[in-house]
Amino acid sequence: MTRSGDGDLVGPNKAVVFRHGSTLAEFATVNANTTSSADDWDFPTALVEAQADKLG
C-alpha cells in the first residue's frame, strides 16, 4: 500500500457492483497484506451474498 499525492491509499483492490431492481450496490476490498498487484486473494463473496439476500 502506498499513499497517492492526495493522501488516498493506493494498492491492489477488487470490486463488485450489482443491481437489484432500482438499487445499485458496490463493494470494494483492498488487501493490505499483498506486496504487489501480481499477488491474488479471494474476494469476500459471503459479504456480497449476505447483502444481496437482504435486498430480496
C-alpha positions in Angstrom: 0.0 0.0 0.0 1.2 3.5 -0.8 -0.2 6.9 -0.5 -1.1 8.9 -3.6 -0.4 12.6 -3.9 -3.8 13.5 -2.4 -3.4 11.1 0.6 -5.6 8.3 -0.6 -4.3 4.7 -0.1 -3.4 3.0 -3.3 -2.9 -0.7 -3.7 -4.3 -3.9 -5.1 -8.1 -3.9 -5.0 -11.2 -5.7 -6.2 -14.8 -4.5 -6.6 -18.2 -6.0 -7.2 -21.1 -3.9 -8.5 -24.6 -5.4 -8.8 -28.2 -4.1 -9.3 -31.4 -5.4 -7.8 -34.4 -3.5 -9.2 -33.7 0.2 -8.7 -31.0 -0.5 -6.0 -27.3 -0.3 -7.1 -24.7 -1.8 -4.7 -20.9 -1.7 -4.8 -18.4 -3.4 -2.5 -14.7 -2.9 -2.7 -11.8 -4.5 -1.0 -8.2 -3.6 -0.6 -5.7 -6.2 0.6 -3.1 -4.5 2.7 -1.2 -7.8 3.0 -0.3 -8.1 -0.6 3.0 -6.5 -1.7 2.4 -6.2 -5.4 -0.5 -6.1 -7.8 0.5 -9.6 -9.0 -0.5 -11.2 -5.7 -4.0 -12.5 -5.7 -6.6 -13.0 -3.0 -10.2 -14.2 -2.8 -12.9 -11.6 -2.8 -15.1 -12.0 0.3 -18.2 -13.3 -1.6 -20.0 -14.0 1.7 -20.3 -10.2 2.2 -21.9 -9.7 -1.2 -24.2 -12.7 -0.8 -25.4 -11.5 2.6 -26.2 -8.0 1.3 -27.9 -9.4 -1.8 -30.1 -11.6 0.4 -31.2 -8.5 2.3 -32.5 -7.0 -0.9 -34.7 -10.0 -1.6 
